[in-house]
Amino acid sequence: MEKSEGQKLKAKLFDERKSGWEHLDNDQKTAILDFNNDYIDFLNKCKTERECAKFTEELLIQNGFEQIDKKKTLNPGDKVYYINRKKAVYAAVIGKDMLEEGLNLVGAHIDSPRLDLKPNPLYEDNNLALLKTHYYGGIKKYQWTAIPLVIKGVIAKSNGEIIDINIGEDKNDPIFTITDLLPHLAKNQEKKTLGEGIAGEDLNVLVGSLPYDDEKVREKVKLNILNILNQKYGITERDFTSSELEVVPAFEAKSLGFDASMVAAYGQDDRSCAYTTIRALTSLQNPERTAIALLADKEEIGSMGNTGMSSQNFEVFIAKLLDKTGQNGPNVLEKTFCNSKMLSSDVTSALDPTYADVEERNNAAYLGCGIAFCKYTGHGGKSGSSDANAEFVAKIRNILEKKSLIYQMTDMGKIDVGGGGTIALILANKGIDVIDCGVPVLSMHAPYEVTSKFDIYNAYEVYQAFYED
């Protein structure tokens, strides 16, 4: 049936979002599913920032990248990387243009909300051994009770020995949990708000109940746990004080839905963007402009610290690129940043039909409709936000539309309902043109988050197109 004039005009003028799955051929669907199989494998191997950094380094080496400090000079086409304290990654493919003319940067973060063990975590109470935790990032505390948990990280002994810890993921390992109150006795708890129902000091991980067989000692269960740890790892209680031990969900990343069109996993904020960023960079050959991937730590707690985006380590990396290409000089670093453009690759909330009242539908991100751009984040009157200028947004649109890549321009939630921030502001303050863009997520910051496989693959294609421009 021939379209009416109004239908033709509407098709021309309206910006109507459609599911990205529509009109894909079998080869395209296969490519999406294959890519997401690799992504799911990555998620199952990488539940901490250290694991992400290690995985990323291995992937970079497989694709011809070298440690930057091993290179005396750099030329177009060279691929280098730097690992910052095993928790942040900077990688570059040197382009043909002078670095001072600007870089193409894509930046994500590899830390996720979790529970950290306190410096003195182990105690015994009522014949049970427990670990005290301090939550990291924005979590709903009640979501972390009565689920299977694993313990991961490192213990650094005073003699310099580093011990890797990973307990709970091997099929022969025990797991851990945080107990909750039974509904029969929860009358007072249920009168509290969701935020008050579980206190931060009550997120104590249950780790044992078997007493050490000696009637002459007290705290027999705690002693037995320390004895088990000493026999396996050679540690004492004091070694906890120089450790980084994280408690994360034991859930496996898996396909979700009868149609297997989605991914369910812990830590997809922001590892969905980190993985697609690094895959896009490793696919790149001989770009015009130097391409940079940066995977930062500490974003969930404000991007501070020497592995966070606010540290000077990233500037040092760029300065090394300038030095080794023979392009450094007075104010060249600053000029390089001011001529650069960046995608701050961080996730955003997807409209959940069950909780649609917190979103403004015209500007919400929809699952399965492609990568979501956020011109600004922040809260209230755009406080704490980098607000991308119109010319830069138009340039990004041009890059994607030339490649026929779908995307959605979005805002996270209704005004004054809440808000959030990313690393975009930090890079914008250096003079870089920046816009936030990432994968829409359901149940963000929960122990089990949901994404669309189409959006994951679309993000990879978008980052790839940006690098190539």
Secondary structure, 3 states (H helix, E strand, C coil): CCCCHHHHHHHHHCCCCCCCCCCCCHHHHHHHHHHHHHHHHHHHHCCCHHHHHHHHHHHHHHCCCEEHHHCCCCCCCCEEEEEECCCEEEEEECCCCCHHHCCEEEEEECCCCEEEEEEEEEEEECCEEEEEEEEECCCCHHHHCCCCEEEEEEEECCCCCEEEEEECCCCCCCCEECCCCCHHHCCCHHHCCHHHHCCHHHCCEEEECCCCCCCCCCCHHHHHHHHHHHHHHCCCHHHHHHEEEEEEECCCCEEECCCCCEEEECCHHHHHHHHHHHHHHHCCCCCCCCEEEEEEECHHHCCCCCCECCCCHHHHHHHHHHHHCCCCCCCHHHHHHHCCEEEECCCEEECCHHHHHHCCHHHCECCCCCEEEECCCEECCCECCCCCCHHHHHHHHHHHHHCCCCEEEECCCCCCCCEECCCHHHHHCCCCEEEEEECEEECCCCCCEEEEHHHHHHHHHHHHHHHHC
